[in-house]
């Protein structure tokens, strides 16, 4: 089973493409490779790459090309997520993709890098200009990098159903359209789609069976957030998600996100976090307990049929970001890394390293 990480740099987070630091990316990728992992999921941040609906930013494309080259220096493989509006709590949108209508949902929207009280235009096909822009972005990037040796495959999106929850039929039509666009530019690499899955009897959102429209199903499994799990360390919850997705979709499966936030001090404690108007309590888990979870999940995922497992995420974030969105209100998002903000390999990283090396 292929192993890897979801990647943002510790010091820049979603500003990676605006404040690009090739040396930092090189060092980070060397650290991933030193652990024996091979696959990196990176994120095409929509506000950075598409400043206008008919324009994909050439400078950001060159920075993405540099990331491909830096990955290949370490013989790492990349899986870019192409439509990234949702990330780590908030929804980050290009300003042109916002509507004039008031946001009536508890989850906040950020237009560019400023919080907005508006909600986005329809992103699932009803708004022709937005759909054309999405198709332009995915086709441009697939065409530009389809022949690069570091390319593993394409991820359509990152939890885009948290940006907007589509009617089931509309969401699947949209997904089929975008997948066909990627296949038209690159028929040789697999396509997955990192959406969440909603109950099969729900009329809105994507279901496990919606993954039938891609080449490899993508499972995001966080018992930490699901009341149906036995607790944040429920390994069987992760295995069931993989097995149920394989059965419903009939395609290979990868575990493209799993993990838990660790407490920077010994022991486990709860913190209160605030997402828009919604407050909840989240556990910061003792680092050794989190490592035990990782050590149990990896073989369970392999045995359930996962072809790859990518942990969330590469690094804790630099304390200089703690006063910024989302880390000011979502404290747990600071601490999901397998490296801490100073570059120390955490116990969760040791668990990933040992599995990747066959220990």
C-alpha positions in Angstrom: 0.0 0.0 0.0 1.3 3.4 -1.0 1.7 5.9 1.9 2.0 9.6 2.0 0.8 13.0 3.3 -1.5 15.9 2.6 0.7 18.9 2.2 0.8 22.6 3.1 4.0 24.3 4.3 4.0 25.1 8.0 4.7 28.8 7.6 2.4 29.7 4.7 -0.6 27.3 4.7 -3.0 28.5 1.9 -0.7 31.4 1.0 1.7 28.8 -0.3 1.2 29.9 -3.9 1.3 33.6 -3.1 4.4 33.6 -0.8 6.1 30.7 -2.5 9.3 29.3 -1.0 10.9 26.7 -3.1 13.6 26.0 -0.5 11.0 25.2 2.1 9.2 22.8 -0.3 12.5 21.1 -1.1 13.3 20.6 2.5 9.7 19.3 3.3 9.7 16.9 0.4 13.1 15.6 1.5 11.7 14.9 4.9 8.7 13.0 3.4 11.0 10.9 1.3 13.3 10.2 4.2 10.4 8.6 6.0 9.9 6.2 3.1 6.6 7.7 1.9 6.0 8.3 -1.8 2.7 10.2 -2.4 1.9 13.8 -1.7 -1.5 15.3 -2.1 -1.1 19.1 -2.8 -3.8 21.7 -3.3 -4.5 24.0 -6.2 -5.9 26.9 -4.1 -8.7 28.3 -6.2 -8.4 32.0 -5.2 -4.7 32.0 -6.1 -4.9 30.1 -9.4 -8.0 31.7 -11.0 -8.2 35.4 -10.3 -10.9 35.8 -13.0 -13.3 33.2 -14.4 -11.6 33.2 -17.8 -8.0 33.3 -16.6 -5.6 30.8 -15.0 -2.6 32.6 -13.4 0.6 31.8 -15.3 2.9 32.6 -12.4 1.0 30.1 -10.1 1.2 27.5 -12.8 5.0 27.9 -12.9 5.1 27.6 -9.1 3.1 24.4 -9.4 5.6 23.2 -12.0 8.4 23.9 -9.5 6.6 21.7 -7.0 6.4 18.9 -9.5 10.1 19.3 -10.2 11.0 19.3 -6.5 8.8 16.3 -5.9 10.6 14.4 -8.7 14.0 15.3 -7.2 13.0 13.1 -4.3 11.2 10.5 -6.5 7.9 11.5 -4.9 4.6 11.4 -6.7 2.0 14.2 -6.6 -1.8 14.1 -6.6 -3.0 17.7 -7.0 -6.5 18.5 -5.8 -7.8 20.8 -8.5 -10.9 22.6 -7.1 -10.0 23.7 -3.6 -12.5 26.0 -2.0 -12.9 24.2 1.3 -9.8 23.9 3.5 -9.5 23.3 7.3 -12.8 24.7 8.3 -13.6 27.7 6.2 -14.5 27.9 2.5 -12.0 30.0 0.5 -13.4 31.3 -2.8 -12.3 33.5 -5.6 -14.1 36.9 -5.1 -15.7 36.6 -8.6 -17.3 33.3 -7.5 -19.3 35.0 -4.7 -23.0 36.0 -5.1 -24.8 39.0 -3.8 -26.9 36.8 -1.5 -26.4 36.7 2.2 -24.7 33.7 3.7 -27.2 31.9 5.9 -25.0 28.9 6.8 -22.9 28.7 9.9 -19.7 27.9 7.9 -17.8 31.0 7.0 -16.7 32.0 3.5 -13.5 33.8 2.7 -13.4 35.7 -0.6 -9.7 35.8 -1.6 -8.3 36.3 1.9 -11.1 38.4 3.4 -14.1 37.1 5.3 -17.4 37.6 3.4 -21.0 37.7 4.5 -22.1 36.6 1.1 -22.5 33.0 -0.2 -21.1 31.6 -3.4 -22.7 31.4 -6.8 -23.8 27.9 -7.8 -20.7 25.7 -8.4 -22.4 22.6 -9.6 -23.6 23.5 -13.0 -26.5 25.9 -12.7 -24.3 29.0 -13.1 -22.8 28.6 -16.6 -19.9 31.1 -16.1 -18.7 29.3 -12.9 -18.9 25.9 -14.5 -17.0 27.1 -17.5 -14.3 28.6 -15.2 -14.0 25.3 -13.2 -13.6 23.4 -16.5 -11.0 25.8 -17.7 -9.0 25.4 -14.5 -9.0 21.6 -14.4 -8.3 21.2 -18.2 -5.5 23.8 -18.1 -3.7 22.0 -15.2 -4.2 18.5 -16.5 -2.9 19.6 -19.9 0.1 21.3 -18.4 1.3 18.4 -16.2 -0.1 15.2 -17.7 3.3 14.1 -18.9 5.3 14.9 -15.8 7.0 11.8 -14.3 6.0 13.0 -10.8 2.3 12.8 -11.5 0.4 10.0 -9.7 -3.1 11.2 -10.7 -5.7 13.8 -10.2 -8.1 14.7 -7.3 -11.1 16.6 -8.6 -11.7 18.5 -5.3 -11.3 18.8 -1.6 -14.6 18.4 0.3 -16.3 20.7 -2.2 -19.7 19.6 -0.7 -18.8 21.7 2.3 -18.6 24.7 0.1 -22.1 24.0 -1.2 -24.3 20.9 -0.9 -25.7 19.9 -4.3 -28.8 17.9 -5.1 -27.6 14.4 -5.6 -28.3 14.3 -9.3 -26.8 17.7 -10.0 -23.7 16.8 -8.0 -23.2 13.6 -10.0 -23.7 15.4 -13.3 -21.1 18.0 -12.3 -18.7 15.3 -11.2 -19.1 13.3 -14.4 -18.5 16.5 -16.5 -15.3 17.4 -14.6 -13.9 13.8 -14.7 -14.6 13.7 -18.4 -12.7 16.9 -18.9 -9.7 15.6 -17.0 -9.8 12.3 -19.0 -10.0 14.2 -22.2 -6.7 16.0 -21.4 -5.0 13.0 -19.7 -6.4 9.5 -20.4 -3.5 7.8 -18.7 -3.6 8.8 -15.0 -6.3 7.9 -12.5 -8.9 10.5 -11.3 -10.3 10.5 -7.8 -12.6 13.0 -6.0 -12.2 14.1 -2.4 -15.8 14.8 -1.5 -17.5 13.7 1.7 -20.2 11.0 1.6 -23.6 11.6 3.0 -26.2 8.9 4.0 -27.4 6.9 1.1 -31.0 8.0 1.8 -30.1 11.7 1.7 -31.3 13.6 -1.4 -28.5 16.1 -1.2 -24.7 15.7 -1.4 -22.6 12.8 -2.7 -23.0 9.1 -1.6 -20.5 6.3 -1.5 -21.9 5.1 -4.8 -21.1 8.5 -6.4 -17.5 7.3 -6.4 -18.5 5.0 -9.3 -17.9 8.0 -11.6 -14.1 8.2 -10.8 -11.2 5.7 -11.3 -10.3 5.5 -7.6 -12.6 6.3 -4.8 -11.3 8.7 -2.1 -12.2 8.1 1.5 -11.9 10.8 4.2 -12.3 9.1 7.5 -12.2 11.0 10.8 -13.9 9.2 13.7 -12.9 12.3 15.7 -15.8 14.2 14.0 -18.5 11.5 13.7 -20.9 10.7 16.5 -21.4 7.3 15.0 -17.8 6.4 15.8 -16.9 4.8 19.1 -14.4 7.6 19.8 -11.6 9.5 18.0 -9.4 6.3 17.9 -12.1 4.0 16.3 -10.0 2.1 13.8 -12.9 -0.1 12.7 -14.8 3.1 11.6 -12.0 3.8 9.1 -11.9 0.2 7.9 -15.7 0.2 7.4 -15.6 3.4 5.4 -13.1 1.8 3.0 -15.0 -1.5 2.7 -18.4 0.2 2.3 -17.1 2.5 -0.4 -15.5 -0.3 -2.4 -18.7 -2.2 -2.3 -20.9 0.7 -3.2 -18.7 2.2 -6.0 -17.1 -0.9 -7.5 -13.8 0.8 -8.0 -10.4 0.7 -6.2 -10.2 2.8 -3.0 -7.6 5.0 -1.4 -7.7 6.5 2.2 -6.8 10.0 1.1 -7.4 11.6 4.5 -7.2 10.3 8.1 -5.5 11.5 11.3 -6.1 13.4 14.5 -4.8 16.5 16.2 -2.2 16.0 18.9 -1.8 17.8 22.2 1.5 19.7 22.2 1.7 18.8 25.9 1.6 15.2 27.4 -1.9 13.8 27.8 -5.3 14.4 26.1 -7.4 17.4 26.6 -10.5 19.0 25.0 -10.6 22.5 23.5 -13.6 24.5 22.4 -13.5 25.6 18.8 -15.7 28.0 16.9 -16.6 27.5 13.3 -18.7 30.5 12.2 -21.7 30.5 14.5 -21.2 26.9 15.6 -19.2 25.9 18.7 -18.0 22.4 19.6 -15.4 20.7 21.7 -12.6 18.7 20.0 -10.0 16.4 21.6 -6.3 17.2 21.3 -5.0 13.6 21.6 -1.9 12.6 23.5 0.9 12.1 20.9 1.6 8.5 21.8 -2.1 7.6 21.7 -2.4 9.3 18.3 0.6 7.3 17.1 -1.1 4.1 18.3 -4.1 5.0 16.2 -1.9 5.5 13.1 -0.1 2.2 13.7 -3.5 0.4 13.9 -5.2 2.3 11.0 -2.5 1.6 8.4 -2.7 -2.3 8.4 -6.4 -2.1 8.8 -6.7 0.1 5.8 -4.5 -2.2 3.7 -6.5 -5.2 4.8 -9.8 -3.4 3.9 -8.5 -2.9 0.4 -7.1 0.6 0.4 -4.4 1.1 -2.3 -2.9 4.1 -0.6 -3.2 5.9 2.8 -2.4 9.6 3.1 -2.3 11.2 6.6 -3.6 14.6 7.4 -1.2 16.3 7.4 2.5 17.0 6.8 3.2 19.6 9.5 1.8 21.5 12.5 1.5 25.1 11.7 3.9 27.9 12.7 2.7 29.8 15.8 3.0 33.0 13.7 -0.3 31.8 12.0 -2.2 31.3 15.2 -3.8 34.7 15.2 -5.0 34.1 11.6 -8.0 32.3 10.1 -8.7 29.4 10.8 -6.1 28.8 13.5 -7.4 31.5 15.8 -10.8 29.8 16.3 -10.1 26.2 15.2 -7.2 25.5 17.6 -7.1 21.8 16.7 -6.2 22.6 13.1 -2.8 23.7 14.3 -1.7 20.2 15.4 -2.6 17.5 12.8 1.0 17.3 11.5 3.4 14.4 11.6 6.1 17.0 12.0 5.8 19.7 14.6 6.2 23.3 13.6 9.9 23.2 14.4 10.5 20.2 12.1 10.6 17.4 14.8 9.2 14.1 13.5 6.3 13.4 15.9 5.3 9.9 17.1 2.6 9.8 14.4 5.3 10.5 11.8 7.4 7.6 13.3 4.3 5.4 12.8 4.0 6.4 9.2 7.7 6.0 8.6 7.8 2.5 10.2 4.9 1.2 8.1 6.4 2.7 4.9 9.7 1.0 5.6 8.0 -2.3 6.4 8.7 -2.4 10.1 
